[in-house]
Amino acid sequence: MTNIPKRTEEKLRAQLFSMQDEKYRSFHSRLMPTVPKELVIGVRTPALRSFAKSLADSDEREFFLSALPHRYYDENNLHAFFIEQEKDTEKCLGLLDVFLPFVDNWATCDMMNPKALGKNKNRLFEKSLEWIASDKVYTVRYGIRMLMVHFLGEDFKKGCLDIVASIRSDEYYVNMMIAWFFATSLTKQYSHAVRYIEERKLSTFCHNKAISKACDSFCIDKKTKEYLKSLRISEK
């Protein structure tokens, strides 16, 4: 590596270890089967966010963003929080393009929601479709998540439902996001989303998971939940 600042990657790593919480590490590791426990330091999210904020305008931040791949889960999360600090939409998208192929778990993937992405919804929509077309599991998951976060509310795009419904994957974490997307669609755009359930446009796994997640929501009334449950597909 060239142009290494005073605080090297090793020193940043040492600071992360100084914030280690062993109980949190043990608990959180069990939630991420794709990440070996030895690669989890165990820094609680509020502490990690605070640390990232303290380095927001530093040379260390710029160095760290260029130091991929990282070794530890917590380092990837720090990277994610650094990306969230970027205020320019195009620069933020560029940072995500570089980082997403290195994401190896659902937690790091799902925690990134840079405010800069909301400044240009048309650009974000285009980029989300690019991510969905990737061969990387968590890049695809992130693309679906961006459609869920940004285009099921005030900026609703009905076409998003067709896009996500057409995805077929053998990857658990992609399918879980598809289910989450449609569960959210059922709470926010029910009249549109329920047709995809009624017409069985999703895989059996995603179909049933979407119904289960939607029925866990307080935003859907009891009668509607009973109807959705009646639409479950037998997996026998």
C-alpha positions in Angstrom: 0.0 0.0 0.0 1.2 3.5 -0.8 0.5 6.8 0.9 -0.3 5.2 4.2 -1.3 7.8 6.8 0.1 7.9 10.3 -2.7 5.7 11.6 -2.2 2.5 9.7 -4.8 -0.2 9.1 -3.3 -2.1 12.0 -3.7 0.8 14.4 -7.3 1.2 13.4 -7.8 -2.5 14.0 -6.2 -2.2 17.4 -8.7 0.6 18.2 -11.6 -1.7 17.2 -10.2 -4.4 19.5 -10.0 -1.9 22.3 -13.8 -1.6 22.0 -14.5 -5.3 22.0 -17.5 -6.7 23.9 -17.1 -10.4 24.2 -20.7 -11.1 25.2 -21.9 -9.1 22.2 -19.4 -10.9 20.0 -20.7 -14.3 21.0 -24.3 -13.3 20.6 -24.0 -11.6 17.3 -21.8 -14.3 15.8 -24.6 -16.8 16.1 -26.8 -14.6 13.9 -24.3 -14.6 11.0 -23.5 -18.2 10.0 -21.7 -17.0 6.9 -19.0 -15.3 9.0 -16.5 -17.3 11.1 -16.6 -16.2 14.8 -12.8 -15.6 14.7 -13.5 -12.8 12.2 -15.9 -11.0 14.5 -14.3 -8.5 16.9 -17.5 -7.7 18.7 -17.9 -3.9 18.6 -21.4 -2.7 19.4 -23.0 -0.7 16.7 -23.4 2.6 18.6 -19.7 2.5 19.5 -18.7 1.7 16.0 -20.9 4.5 14.6 -19.3 6.9 17.1 -15.9 5.8 16.1 -16.7 6.3 12.4 -18.0 9.8 13.1 -14.8 10.7 14.9 -12.9 9.9 11.7 -15.3 11.5 9.3 -12.9 14.2 7.9 -9.7 12.3 8.5 -7.0 10.9 6.2 -7.6 7.6 8.0 -11.1 7.4 6.5 -9.8 8.0 3.0 -7.1 5.4 3.5 -9.6 2.8 5.0 -12.0 3.2 2.1 -9.2 2.2 -0.3 -7.9 -0.7 1.9 -10.1 -3.4 0.7 -10.5 -6.3 1.4 -10.8 -6.0 5.1 -10.2 -8.9 7.4 -12.8 -8.5 10.1 -16.6 -8.2 10.1 -16.4 -5.0 12.2 -14.0 -3.5 9.7 -16.5 -4.0 7.0 -19.2 -2.3 9.1 -16.8 0.6 9.7 -16.4 0.8 6.0 -20.2 0.8 5.6 -20.5 3.7 8.1 -17.8 5.6 6.2 -19.8 5.3 3.0 -22.9 6.6 4.7 -21.0 9.8 5.4 -20.6 10.6 1.7 -23.0 13.4 0.7 -22.5 13.3 -3.0 -24.8 10.8 -4.7 -22.5 9.7 -7.5 -19.5 9.4 -5.2 -21.6 7.4 -2.8 -22.7 5.0 -5.6 -19.1 4.6 -6.7 -18.1 3.7 -3.2 -20.9 1.1 -3.0 -19.9 -0.4 -6.3 -16.4 -1.0 -5.0 -17.5 -2.3 -1.6 -20.5 -4.5 -2.2 -18.6 -7.4 -3.8 -16.7 -7.7 -0.6 -19.8 -7.9 1.6 -20.2 -11.4 3.0 -23.2 -11.3 5.4 -26.7 -9.9 5.7 -26.0 -7.6 8.6 -23.3 -5.5 6.9 -25.5 -5.4 3.8 -28.6 -4.3 5.5 -27.1 -1.6 7.7 -26.1 0.6 4.8 -28.6 3.3 4.0 -26.7 6.4 2.9 -28.9 9.6 2.8 -27.2 10.7 -0.4 -29.0 7.9 -2.3 -32.3 9.6 -1.7 -31.2 12.8 -3.5 -31.5 11.3 -6.9 -34.1 8.6 -7.0 -33.9 8.0 -10.8 -30.2 7.3 -10.5 -30.7 5.1 -7.5 -33.4 3.1 -9.4 -31.0 2.5 -12.3 -28.2 1.5 -10.0 -30.5 -0.8 -8.1 -31.3 -2.7 -11.2 -27.6 -3.0 -12.0 -27.0 -4.5 -8.5 -29.8 -6.9 -8.9 -28.2 -8.2 -12.1 -25.0 -9.0 -10.2 -23.7 -12.5 -9.6 -22.8 -11.5 -6.0 -25.3 -12.6 -3.4 -25.2 -9.5 -1.2 -25.0 -7.1 -4.1 -28.3 -8.5 -5.3 -29.7 -8.4 -1.8 -28.7 -4.7 -1.5 -30.3 -3.8 -4.8 -33.6 -5.4 -3.7 -33.4 -3.7 -0.4 -32.9 -0.3 -2.0 -36.1 -0.8 -4.1 -37.9 -1.7 -0.8 -36.6 1.2 1.1 -37.0 3.9 -1.5 -39.7 2.8 -3.9 -42.6 1.4 -2.0 -43.7 4.6 -0.3 -44.1 8.1 -1.6 -42.0 7.3 -4.6 -43.8 4.1 -5.4 -42.8 2.4 -8.6 -45.2 -0.5 -9.4 -42.6 -1.9 -11.8 -40.5 -2.8 -8.8 -42.9 -5.5 -8.0 -42.5 -7.1 -11.4 -38.7 -6.8 -11.1 -38.4 -8.5 -7.7 -41.0 -11.1 -8.5 -39.0 -12.2 -11.5 -35.9 -12.9 -9.5 -35.1 -16.6 -9.1 -32.2 -17.6 -6.9 -30.9 -20.6 -4.9 -29.4 -18.2 -2.4 -31.1 -18.1 1.0 -30.2 -14.5 1.7 -31.5 -13.3 -1.7 -34.8 -15.2 -1.2 -35.2 -13.8 2.3 -34.9 -10.3 1.0 -37.4 -11.0 -1.8 -39.8 -12.2 0.9 -39.1 -9.1 3.0 -39.7 -6.9 0.0 -43.1 -8.4 -0.6 -44.1 -8.4 3.0 -43.3 -4.7 3.1 -45.2 -4.2 -0.2 -48.2 -5.8 1.4 -48.1 -3.3 4.3 -47.5 -0.3 2.0 -49.1 -1.1 -1.3 -51.5 -3.9 -0.5 -53.8 -3.6 -3.5 -50.9 -4.0 -5.9 -48.8 -6.5 -3.9 -51.6 -9.0 -3.0 -52.1 -9.8 -6.7 -48.6 -11.3 -6.8 -49.5 -13.5 -3.9 -52.9 -14.5 -5.3 -51.4 -15.3 -8.7 -48.4 -17.1 -7.1 -45.8 -15.2 -9.0 -43.1 -15.9 -6.4 -41.2 -19.1 -5.6 -42.9 -21.2 -3.0 -40.4 -20.3 -0.3 -40.6 -16.5 -1.0 -44.4 -16.7 -1.3 -44.9 -18.3 2.1 -42.2 -16.3 3.9 -43.7 -13.0 2.5 -47.1 -14.0 4.0 -45.5 -14.9 7.3 -43.6 -11.7 7.6 -46.6 -9.6 6.5 -48.7 -11.3 9.2 -46.2 -10.3 11.8 -46.9 -6.7 11.0 -49.2 -4.4 13.1 -50.0 -2.5 9.9 -52.2 -5.3 8.6 -55.6 -6.0 10.1 -56.7 -9.4 11.4 -59.2 -10.1 8.6 -56.5 -9.4 6.0 -54.0 -11.6 7.8 -56.5 -14.5 7.8 -57.0 -14.0 4.0 -53.2 -14.0 3.4 -52.7 -17.1 5.5 -55.4 -18.9 3.3 -53.1 -18.2 0.3 -50.2 -20.1 1.7 -48.8 -22.8 -0.6 -48.3 -26.3 0.7 -44.7 -27.4 0.6 -45.4 -31.1 0.9 
